[in-house]
Amino acid sequence: MIRCGVTDKGCSVLASALTSNPSHLRELDLSENKLQDSGVKKLSGGLANPHCKLKILRLMHCGITQEGCAALRSTCSHFIDLDLSGNKLGDSGVKQLSAGHFCNIEILKLMNCGVTDEGCAALASVMKSNSTDLKELYLDKNELRDSGVKVLSAALEHPHCKLETLKLWDCGITDEGCAALAAALTSNPSHLRNLYLFGNKLGYSAVKLLSDLSDDPQNKLENFDLY
């Protein structure tokens, strides 16, 4: 249902369908529809219903803000894959989501959502939780900078962190942030296998650090993208 002109009125109908017994719907993609926060609130009513079996929810570019995130917060335990990329969530929206139950979410995509180091701190708390299953985190095109990456790197070192894929394209990262990531990848040992840093301001020292890591047989890093 991508780009189908769905609004909050359509969300009411969908919410009703999600609560039917039995409901066999496992994946819902409403990206590029003008749902706004009002639509997400209506949809959340169906998502929170115990009869709802939805596992994958994609709401890219739907005009969602922190208000919509607050509505989704109580439904997070249902999903294994949640994509909210291209919405103006900001750090406050990320905090709202992080306060929910992330125990089942394995893939979280928050690309181009206005996240900074403050939002990274909220996500780091999720990464360090002993109840999380988060394995893939996509934060491309957010102004994380080195300060945000350092917060995420500290979470990668935590023994409860299960993250295997971290995508940070075009996030304003320099060699300083890369050094923090490299240090985290040599600890614990880290579970991270895929690291994507395309579009950042990385120099020779960052390239060498990650190249050395990939050559280390004790490190689990298999794929990294710098340019």
Helices and strands as residue ranges (DSSP letters): H 8-18, E 27-29, H 36-47, E 56-58, H 66-72, G 73-78, E 81-83, H 90-98, E 107-109, H 117-127, E 136-138, H 145-156, E 165-167, H 175-185, E 194-196, H 204-215, E 223-225
